[in-house]
Amino acid sequence: MHFSVLPAMALFLGFSMADMHDYCACQYKTDSAVDYAATDLLAGDCRFGYTYGQNSGQFWIGRSSGSGPRFQGRFLKAISGQIDGKEFYNNCKRYAANDATCFNCETKFEYPDGSILCR
């Protein structure tokens, strides 16, 4: 009897643990640039609870490795809490984006030119 409970419990835990992030943006396709149009549409849709993760005119610096986003651009954050990556991906698909990119950032540095670097 104990053996039948363990697989069911593991399955439940797998579904309940979401991939949570501080910031996300829609992408044109996998490993491509941020899709500003789709990301902006999500930001303006009150059903989802996203807001911009930077001030107007600011943008995140993309980096191929390390902390922060892999792609440069504007990203969204949750109005409260964090963003569920899978849910965000599905919401991007509603606005014709083919993928999403997300990241976490504990410390950021804002440059005078408007660029933001995650440290």
C-alpha positions as CSV (number, residue, x, y, z in Angstrom):
1,M,0.0,0.0,0.0
2,H,2.8,2.4,0.7
3,F,4.2,1.9,-2.8
4,S,1.1,3.0,-4.5
5,V,0.9,6.3,-2.5
6,L,4.5,7.4,-3.3
7,P,4.1,7.7,-7.1
8,A,0.8,9.6,-6.7
9,M,2.4,11.9,-4.2
10,A,5.4,12.5,-6.5
11,L,3.1,13.3,-9.4
12,F,1.2,15.8,-7.2
13,L,4.3,17.5,-6.1
14,G,5.6,17.8,-9.6
15,F,2.4,19.6,-10.7
16,S,2.3,21.9,-7.7
17,M,5.8,23.2,-8.0
18,A,5.7,26.0,-10.6
19,D,8.8,27.6,-12.2
20,M,8.6,31.1,-10.7
21,H,10.4,34.2,-11.9
22,D,10.9,37.9,-11.1
23,Y,10.7,39.1,-14.8
24,C,9.5,37.8,-18.1
25,A,8.9,38.9,-21.7
26,C,7.4,37.4,-24.8
27,Q,9.7,36.3,-27.7
28,Y,9.2,36.0,-31.4
29,K,10.6,32.4,-31.2
30,T,12.9,30.3,-29.1
31,D,16.3,31.9,-28.7
32,S,15.2,35.1,-30.4
33,A,14.8,38.8,-29.4
34,V,12.0,40.1,-27.1
35,D,8.7,40.6,-28.9
36,Y,7.9,44.1,-27.7
37,A,4.4,44.1,-29.2
38,A,3.2,40.9,-27.5
39,T,4.9,41.9,-24.2
40,D,3.2,45.4,-24.3
41,L,-0.2,43.8,-25.0
42,L,0.2,41.5,-22.0
43,A,1.2,44.5,-19.8
44,G,-2.0,46.3,-20.9
45,D,-4.3,43.4,-20.3
46,C,-5.7,43.7,-16.8
47,R,-6.7,40.1,-16.6
48,F,-3.1,38.9,-16.0
49,G,-1.7,41.1,-13.3
50,Y,1.6,42.1,-15.0
51,T,3.3,45.5,-15.0
52,Y,6.6,46.8,-16.4
53,G,9.7,45.8,-14.5
54,Q,11.5,49.0,-15.4
55,N,10.7,52.7,-15.9
56,S,9.8,54.2,-19.3
57,G,12.9,54.4,-21.5
58,Q,14.8,51.8,-19.5
59,F,15.8,48.4,-20.8
60,W,17.6,45.3,-19.4
61,I,21.0,44.4,-20.7
62,G,21.0,40.8,-22.1
63,R,23.9,38.5,-21.2
64,S,24.7,35.1,-22.6
65,S,25.7,33.8,-19.2
66,G,25.4,34.7,-15.6
67,S,22.5,36.4,-13.8
68,G,19.9,38.5,-15.6
69,P,18.1,38.2,-19.0
70,R,19.6,36.4,-22.0
71,F,18.1,39.0,-24.3
72,Q,18.0,42.8,-24.1
73,G,14.7,44.5,-23.7
74,R,11.7,45.5,-21.7
75,F,10.4,42.9,-19.2
76,L,7.3,42.5,-17.1
77,K,7.0,41.7,-13.4
78,A,4.0,40.5,-11.4
79,I,2.0,43.2,-9.6
80,S,2.3,40.9,-6.5
81,G,4.5,37.9,-6.0
82,Q,6.3,36.3,-8.9
83,I,5.5,35.2,-12.4
84,D,4.6,31.5,-13.2
85,G,6.8,30.8,-16.3
86,K,4.5,28.3,-17.9
87,E,1.4,30.6,-17.4
88,F,3.4,33.5,-18.8
89,Y,4.4,31.5,-21.9
90,N,0.7,30.5,-22.5
91,N,-0.3,34.2,-22.1
92,C,2.3,35.2,-24.7
93,K,0.8,32.7,-27.1
94,R,-2.5,34.5,-26.9
95,Y,-0.8,37.5,-28.5
96,A,0.9,35.5,-31.3
97,A,4.3,35.3,-29.6
98,N,6.0,31.9,-30.0
99,D,8.0,31.7,-26.8
100,A,8.8,33.5,-23.5
101,T,12.0,34.3,-21.7
102,C,12.2,34.8,-17.9
103,F,14.8,35.5,-15.2
104,N,15.4,36.3,-11.6
105,C,17.4,39.2,-10.3
106,E,18.2,40.0,-6.7
107,T,20.4,43.1,-7.3
108,K,20.3,45.4,-10.3
109,F,22.4,48.4,-11.3
110,E,20.8,51.2,-13.3
111,Y,23.0,53.2,-15.7
112,P,22.4,56.8,-16.6
113,D,21.7,55.8,-20.3
114,G,18.6,53.8,-19.1
115,S,20.2,50.4,-19.3
116,I,19.8,48.0,-16.3
117,L,22.3,45.2,-15.4
118,C,21.4,42.4,-13.2
119,R,24.3,41.6,-10.8
